[in-house]
Amino acid sequence: MLSGQRPVHWMLRHTVGQAYDELARLAARLPLRARGTRPVVRDIGHCEPRPGALEVFARIAAGDQLRALAFRLERDRDLRWRCTAVELGGPRPPRRREA
């Protein structure tokens, strides 16, 4: 999806609400694609803010780019985990100098 290796509709049954819309928006830009380089997960972590919910982060390298991906998973009534929110961060913009 975000690297162009799978179509975004592959995630349709694994997402709910605005998470799918955000994935579709992100996928259109292919933010994790680097010429000739497949994305690699460099680090991953999570926290459990409440039972049945996980907030997960990953640092993903693609070529000379390093991006941060965060998403929230929630267990549904059918006991399947679904993505309910997703964010992708990139390089920080330069700080403005204070006068």
C-alpha positions in Angstrom: 0.0 0.0 0.0 2.3 2.8 1.2 5.1 1.4 -0.9 3.0 0.3 -3.8 3.6 -3.4 -3.1 -0.1 -4.1 -2.4 -3.3 -2.3 -3.4 -4.9 -0.2 -0.7 -8.1 -2.2 -0.9 -6.2 -5.1 0.6 -6.7 -3.4 3.9 -10.4 -2.7 3.5 -11.5 -5.5 5.9 -8.7 -4.7 8.4 -9.6 -1.0 8.9 -12.6 0.9 10.1 -13.8 4.5 9.9 -11.5 7.1 8.7 -8.4 4.9 9.0 -9.1 3.4 5.5 -9.7 6.9 4.0 -6.3 8.0 5.5 -4.6 4.9 4.2 -6.1 5.5 0.7 -4.9 9.1 0.8 -1.4 8.1 1.9 -1.2 5.3 -0.6 -1.9 7.6 -3.5 1.4 9.4 -2.7 3.5 6.1 -2.2 5.3 7.7 0.7 7.5 4.7 1.5 8.7 4.0 -2.0 12.3 4.6 -2.8 13.8 3.7 -6.2 15.0 0.1 -6.1 14.7 -0.1 -2.3 12.1 -2.0 -0.4 11.0 -0.4 2.9 12.5 -2.0 6.0 11.1 -1.8 9.6 13.9 -0.5 11.8 12.1 -0.4 15.1 8.7 -1.1 16.5 7.0 -0.6 19.8 3.5 -0.4 21.3 1.5 0.5 24.4 -1.8 -0.7 25.6 -3.9 2.3 26.7 -6.8 0.0 27.6 -7.7 -3.6 27.2 -8.6 -4.3 23.6 -6.6 -1.4 22.2 -3.0 -1.1 21.1 -1.1 2.0 19.9 1.8 1.0 17.7 4.7 2.8 16.2 7.3 1.8 13.7 10.4 3.4 12.2 10.6 2.5 8.6 13.7 3.1 6.3 13.4 3.2 2.5 16.6 4.2 0.8 17.9 7.2 2.7 14.5 8.1 4.1 13.4 7.3 7.6 9.7 7.7 8.3 7.6 7.2 11.4 4.3 5.2 11.2 1.8 5.2 14.0 -1.5 3.3 14.1 -4.1 2.2 16.6 -5.6 -1.3 16.6 -8.8 -2.1 18.4 -10.4 -5.5 19.0 -13.9 -5.6 17.6 -16.8 -7.7 18.9 -15.9 -10.5 16.5 -12.5 -10.5 18.3 -10.6 -9.4 15.2 -8.1 -6.6 15.4 -8.8 -3.7 13.1 -6.9 -0.5 12.4 -8.9 2.6 13.6 -6.3 5.3 13.1 -3.1 5.8 11.1 -0.5 8.5 10.8 2.7 8.8 8.8 5.4 11.3 9.7 8.4 12.3 7.7 11.4 14.5 8.0 10.8 17.4 10.4 10.6 20.8 8.8 13.5 23.0 9.7 13.0 25.1 12.8 12.5 28.8 12.4 15.1 30.9 14.1 13.8 33.2 16.7 14.7 36.8 16.3 
